[in-house]
Amino acid sequence: MPKRTMQGTVVSDKADKTVTVRVERRIMHPVYKKFITRSKKFAAHDAENRCKEGDSVRIRECAPISKSKTYEVVYEDPTRA
């Protein structure tokens, strides 16, 4: 089964090897038919402490690392375009 991936923004990098990523999605209101932005924060494993606050990152589902960490940061290769 494929692992879920999401795009988000790092909102906290205070913890060691952990970043908090806010993922936003747009949904349509069922009655008013207006698009609403919903967001959720996920704790993601950042083994090399590369991410800083404000970075745009991609996170991927993984086996549980701790009580709250079930995602990991996916590093894109900048040389590959």
GIZI-V877401 format. One line per field, one symbol per residue. burial: b if it has 16 or more other ideal C-beta (glycine too) atoms within 10 Angstrom, else e. A space follows every 10 residues. Layout:
burial = ???
This chain:
burial = eeeeebebeb eebeeeebbb bebeeeeeee eeeeeeeeee ebbbbbeeee beeeeebebe eeeebeeebb bbbeeeeeee e
